[in-house]
Amino acid sequence: TLILAHVDPGTNRVTMVQFPRDLWVRVPGSGRNRINTALLGGKGLLVRTVEALTGLGINHYVQLNIAGFRDVVNAIDGVDVCIPEPIEFDANTGLEVNEPGMVHFNGNRALRFVRARHTFAEGDLARIQNQQKFIAAAIDKVTSVGTIIDPGRIRALMRTAGDNLRIDRGTDPFELYRLGQRFRSFDLRRYEA
């Protein structure tokens, strides 16, 4: 999943734009290709590709691998997401939701949810919508009082981040902490995608 996030320092408004992995773009030095192939050239090429596509400068880069995503979800004891309708079995991911409503996702089930696309008529667009719902719910949980005051959860998150998170050289741990503090005031009504 490739997300461009902007935090307005004046309003703390968070805007996120997500790019379909098969979006055809001009990859600097390589011609036209899918946006996810830019990562094969390293994070620098991916950043330059997104900058060329959007016309925006990218200040920071954060990459969380699949194992890290699963482990972060487990470190916060899972995430609850509202699923309005049952989801038929997806043979590619193993995802199935029989009872709609608030559904609890542990790390492995969360991976199935955010990767599923074949069971939905909208394909990748449905996957993006599900990823956005999940991200919003996960941010809400990570920034909740229940997480902030739980030293065990904080230690598990820090350990998981250390093992699975890659950041740009210009971002130090203090800056990550400051960014995390901004997300403490995150308002789901201000989430855009």
N, C-alpha and C positions, 0 to 999 in steps of 0.2 A: 504494500500500500504506500502510495506516495502522496504526502499531504504537505501543502504550503500553508504555514500558520503565521498569522500576524497578530501581535498584541499591541494595541494602541496604548502608548504610555499615558496619554491624557485621560482616557476613559476606561482603561483596562478591558475594552471590548476585544473579544477574541474572534477573529475571522479565520476560517479554515477552508481551503480549496483543495479538493481531492482530484487527482488525475487518474483516469482509467489506465490500467497497465498496458493496454494495447493501443493507446493513443499514438497516432503517427505524427512525429515532430521532426524538425531538423536538429540533428545531433552535431554539434560543432566538430568539424574535421572528419565527419563520417557520413554526411548526407542524411537522407530521410530514413527513419527507422522507428520502431516502437520505443516509447519513452523508457520502458523498463530496461531496454538494452543499454541505455546510457550508463547505468550502474556498473555494467561489466567493465567499463573503462575507468572505474573508480569514482569515489564520491565527488571529486573535483569536476569530472565530466558531467555527472548528473546535475550538480549545482549550476554549471554553465548552461546546460540544456534548459533547465527550468528558468533561469534568468533570461535566456534568449526567447523562450516561449512567452513569458509573461511581461518582460520589460522591467521587472523588479530586481533589485539587488537582494541577495540572500546574505543575511548577517551570521546565521548560525546553522549548523547541521547536526541532527541527532538521528542515529540509526539504531533501531532495536531489532534484534534477530528474532526468528520464530520461537526459538526456545525461550528467549527473554520475555516475549509477549506472554507465553503460557505461564512462565514463572512469576511475572508481575501480577497476573490475574490471581494466581494461587497465593501469592504473598499478601494480598488484601482479602483473602478468603472468598474469592469469587465476586461476580458482578451480576446484579439483577437487571434485566432488560424487559420492557413491555413488548410482548409479541402479540399483535392483535388477532392473528389467524394461525391455525395449525400450519406447520411446514412439513410437506411431504418428504419422505426419505430421499436423501441425496446420496447416491451410490459413490460419488467421487470423494465426499468428505465424511460420510456416515452421520450427517446431521439429520435429526428428525425431532419435531416438536408436535406432540399430539394434543396438548392442552394449552390453549392460548392464555394470556394474562402475564403476570410477572413471572419470568422464567429465570432461574438461577443458573449461571454458567461458571463452572470451574475452568481451569486453564485449558484442558484438552477440549472440552465442549465449546469453549469460547473460540478456539482455533477453528473448529468445524464451522461455527456460525459465521465468522468473519471471512472465511474462505469460500463458503458455499455460493454457487451461482447457477448451477445446472438445474436445480429444482424450481427456479424462478423464471417466469416468462420474460422478465426484463433482463435476465443474465447479469452482466457486469454492473449495470446500473442498480439493480436490486442489491448486489453485493456491496456497492458503495454506500447505499442507504443504510444497510445493516451495520456496516463498519462505523458510519457516523453515529448511529444510535448507540452502538457499543462504546465508542470513544467518549461520548457525552456522559453515559452512565458511569464509565470507569473513572473519568475525571471527577465526577461528582463524589464517587466513593473515596478516591485517593485524597481529595481535599476536605473530606468530612471530618468532623470532630472525632468520630470514632476511630479514624485512622491516625489523625494527628496526635492524639493523646495515648496511642497504643505503642509503647516502645518496641514490642516484639514485631509488629507490622512494619514500623519504620526501619528496624534493623534488617528485616527480610527484604524490604524494598531496596535498601542501600546495597545489600549483598547482591541481589539480583541485577541491579543497575550496573554494579561494578563488573559483573561477569558477562553482561550481554549488551551493554550500551556503548556506542561509539559516538564521540562528539568531535567537533572541529577543534583545531589547535587553539583557536582564539577564545574558546569557552573554558573557563576554569570552574572548579567545584563551587566557588562562591557565586559565580554568575548563574550556575544551574540552580543554586539555592534561591537566589533572588527571583528567578523565573518561576520556580515552584511557589514562592510566596505570592506572586501575582495570581497564580491559578487558585490560591486559597479563596480568593474573592470571585471565582468563576461563577457565572450565572448562566444556567442552561438556557434561559430565554434570550441570552445574547449570543448563543452559539450559531454561527452561520456556516453553511457549506455549499 
